[in-house]
Amino acid sequence: MQHTSGAVGKFVTGMAAGMVAGAALGTMLAPSGRELKKAAHRAARKVNQAVDHFTDSLDL
């Protein structure tokens, strides 16, 4: 029985280490708030330009 509990302990330790490593990697790779705002602003500007071009082509 002791052999099984040791394996479970190693599994739980490995799982916890993986979760910590994943959280750290996710934090390092996540874009900052400023980058997200800039990307959203660029996307909104492109949508507005597309709508302007579309309405111009319809002569509205």
Backbone as JSON Lines, residues from 0, in Angstrom:
{"i":0,"aa":"M","n":[0.82,-1.2,0.0],"ca":[0.0,0.0,0.0],"c":[0.86,1.26,0.0]}
{"i":1,"aa":"Q","n":[2.02,1.17,0.64],"ca":[2.89,2.32,0.71],"c":[3.44,2.68,-0.67]}
{"i":2,"aa":"H","n":[3.65,1.7,-1.5],"ca":[4.13,1.93,-2.86],"c":[3.14,2.79,-3.66]}
{"i":3,"aa":"T","n":[1.85,2.53,-3.52],"ca":[0.82,3.26,-4.24],"c":[0.75,4.71,-3.77]}
{"i":4,"aa":"S","n":[0.82,4.94,-2.46],"ca":[0.72,6.3,-1.96],"c":[1.93,7.13,-2.4]}
{"i":5,"aa":"G","n":[3.09,6.5,-2.54],"ca":[4.26,7.22,-3.04],"c":[4.07,7.65,-4.49]}
{"i":6,"aa":"A","n":[3.44,6.78,-5.27],"ca":[3.18,7.11,-6.67],"c":[2.16,8.24,-6.77]}
{"i":7,"aa":"V","n":[1.17,8.19,-5.91],"ca":[0.16,9.25,-5.9],"c":[0.79,10.57,-5.49]}
{"i":8,"aa":"G","n":[1.68,10.53,-4.52],"ca":[2.37,11.75,-4.08],"c":[3.21,12.35,-5.19]}
{"i":9,"aa":"K","n":[3.92,11.49,-5.92],"ca":[4.73,11.98,-7.05],"c":[3.83,12.56,-8.14]}
{"i":10,"aa":"F","n":[2.7,11.9,-8.39],"ca":[1.78,12.4,-9.4],"c":[1.24,13.77,-9.02]}
{"i":11,"aa":"V","n":[0.81,13.92,-7.77],"ca":[0.26,15.2,-7.3],"c":[1.34,16.28,-7.34]}
{"i":12,"aa":"T","n":[2.56,15.93,-6.95],"ca":[3.66,16.9,-7.0],"c":[3.95,17.32,-8.43]}
{"i":13,"aa":"G","n":[3.99,16.35,-9.34],"ca":[4.22,16.67,-10.74],"c":[3.11,17.5,-11.33]}
{"i":14,"aa":"M","n":[1.86,17.18,-10.97],"ca":[0.72,17.94,-11.47],"c":[0.78,19.37,-10.96]}
{"i":15,"aa":"A","n":[1.11,19.56,-9.7],"ca":[1.21,20.91,-9.13],"c":[2.34,21.69,-9.81]}
{"i":16,"aa":"A","n":[3.47,21.03,-10.06],"ca":[4.59,21.7,-10.72],"c":[4.19,22.11,-12.13]}
{"i":17,"aa":"G","n":[3.45,21.26,-12.82],"ca":[2.99,21.58,-14.17],"c":[2.03,22.75,-14.17]}
{"i":18,"aa":"M","n":[1.16,22.8,-13.18],"ca":[0.2,23.91,-13.09],"c":[0.93,25.22,-12.84]}
{"i":19,"aa":"V","n":[1.91,25.2,-11.96],"ca":[2.68,26.42,-11.66],"c":[3.45,26.86,-12.9]}
{"i":20,"aa":"A","n":[4.09,25.9,-13.59],"ca":[4.84,26.25,-14.79],"c":[3.91,26.8,-15.87]}
{"i":21,"aa":"G","n":[2.73,26.22,-16.03],"ca":[1.76,26.7,-17.02],"c":[1.27,28.1,-16.69]}
{"i":22,"aa":"A","n":[1.02,28.35,-15.43],"ca":[0.56,29.68,-15.02],"c":[1.65,30.72,-15.26]}
{"i":23,"aa":"A","n":[2.9,30.37,-14.95],"ca":[4.0,31.3,-15.16],"c":[4.19,31.58,-16.65]}
{"i":24,"aa":"L","n":[4.13,30.55,-17.46],"ca":[4.29,30.72,-18.91],"c":[3.15,31.55,-19.48]}
{"i":25,"aa":"G","n":[1.93,31.28,-19.04],"ca":[0.78,32.05,-19.5],"c":[0.88,33.52,-19.14]}
{"i":26,"aa":"T","n":[1.39,33.8,-17.96],"ca":[1.56,35.18,-17.52],"c":[2.62,35.89,-18.36]}
{"i":27,"aa":"M","n":[3.69,35.2,-18.7],"ca":[4.75,35.83,-19.48],"c":[4.31,36.07,-20.92]}
{"i":28,"aa":"L","n":[3.48,35.21,-21.47],"ca":[3.09,35.33,-22.87],"c":[1.84,36.16,-23.1]}
{"i":29,"aa":"A","n":[1.1,36.46,-22.04],"ca":[-0.14,37.22,-22.18],"c":[0.18,38.66,-22.56]}
{"i":30,"aa":"P","n":[-0.57,39.21,-23.51],"ca":[-0.33,40.61,-23.88],"c":[-0.74,41.55,-22.75]}
{"i":31,"aa":"S","n":[-0.08,42.69,-22.69],"ca":[-0.4,43.67,-21.65],"c":[-1.72,44.36,-21.98]}
{"i":32,"aa":"G","n":[-2.27,45.04,-21.02],"ca":[-3.51,45.78,-21.22],"c":[-3.38,46.83,-22.3]}
{"i":33,"aa":"R","n":[-2.22,47.48,-22.36],"ca":[-1.97,48.51,-23.37],"c":[-1.98,47.9,-24.77]}
{"i":34,"aa":"E","n":[-1.35,46.72,-24.92],"ca":[-1.32,46.06,-26.23],"c":[-2.72,45.66,-26.66]}
{"i":35,"aa":"L","n":[-3.54,45.18,-25.72],"ca":[-4.91,44.79,-26.05],"c":[-5.72,46.0,-26.49]}
{"i":36,"aa":"K","n":[-5.55,47.12,-25.79],"ca":[-6.29,48.33,-26.16],"c":[-5.88,48.83,-27.53]}
{"i":37,"aa":"K","n":[-4.57,48.77,-27.83],"ca":[-4.11,49.22,-29.14],"c":[-4.68,48.32,-30.24]}
{"i":38,"aa":"A","n":[-4.69,47.02,-30.0],"ca":[-5.22,46.09,-31.01],"c":[-6.71,46.31,-31.21]}
{"i":39,"aa":"A","n":[-7.44,46.53,-30.13],"ca":[-8.87,46.78,-30.24],"c":[-9.14,48.09,-30.99]}
{"i":40,"aa":"H","n":[-8.33,49.1,-30.73],"ca":[-8.48,50.39,-31.42],"c":[-8.21,50.24,-32.91]}
{"i":41,"aa":"R","n":[-7.15,49.51,-33.25],"ca":[-6.84,49.28,-34.67],"c":[-7.97,48.51,-35.36]}
{"i":42,"aa":"A","n":[-8.5,47.5,-34.69],"ca":[-9.59,46.71,-35.27],"c":[-10.83,47.57,-35.47]}
{"i":43,"aa":"A","n":[-11.15,48.41,-34.49],"ca":[-12.32,49.28,-34.61],"c":[-12.13,50.28,-35.75]}
{"i":44,"aa":"R","n":[-10.93,50.8,-35.9],"ca":[-10.65,51.73,-36.98],"c":[-10.83,51.05,-38.34]}
{"i":45,"aa":"K","n":[-10.36,49.81,-38.46],"ca":[-10.49,49.09,-39.73],"c":[-11.96,48.79,-40.04]}
{"i":46,"aa":"V","n":[-12.74,48.47,-39.02],"ca":[-14.17,48.23,-39.24],"c":[-14.84,49.51,-39.7]}
{"i":47,"aa":"N","n":[-14.51,50.63,-39.06],"ca":[-15.09,51.91,-39.47],"c":[-14.71,52.25,-40.91]}
{"i":48,"aa":"Q","n":[-13.47,51.99,-41.29],"ca":[-13.04,52.25,-42.67],"c":[-13.8,51.36,-43.64]}
{"i":49,"aa":"A","n":[-13.98,50.09,-43.27],"ca":[-14.7,49.17,-44.16],"c":[-16.15,49.61,-44.33]}
{"i":50,"aa":"V","n":[-16.77,50.06,-43.25],"ca":[-18.15,50.53,-43.33],"c":[-18.21,51.79,-44.2]}
{"i":51,"aa":"D","n":[-17.23,52.69,-44.04],"ca":[-17.2,53.91,-44.87],"c":[-17.06,53.56,-46.34]}
{"i":52,"aa":"H","n":[-16.16,52.64,-46.66],"ca":[-15.97,52.22,-48.06],"c":[-17.24,51.57,-48.61]}
{"i":53,"aa":"F","n":[-17.88,50.76,-47.77],"ca":[-19.1,50.08,-48.21],"c":[-20.21,51.08,-48.49]}
{"i":54,"aa":"T","n":[-20.41,52.04,-47.58],"ca":[-21.47,53.02,-47.79],"c":[-21.16,53.93,-48.97]}
{"i":55,"aa":"D","n":[-19.87,54.24,-49.17],"ca":[-19.47,55.03,-50.35],"c":[-19.79,54.29,-51.63]}
{"i":56,"aa":"S","n":[-19.56,52.99,-51.62],"ca":[-19.82,52.22,-52.84],"c":[-21.31,52.11,-53.13]}
{"i":57,"aa":"L","n":[-22.13,52.25,-52.09],"ca":[-23.58,52.22,-52.28],"c":[-24.14,53.62,-52.52]}
{"i":58,"aa":"D","n":[-23.3,54.62,-52.41],"ca":[-23.71,56.02,-52.55],"c":[-24.77,56.41,-51.53]}
{"i":59,"aa":"L","n":[-24.53,56.03,-50.28],"ca":[-25.49,56.39,-49.21],"c":[-25.07,57.66,-48.53]}
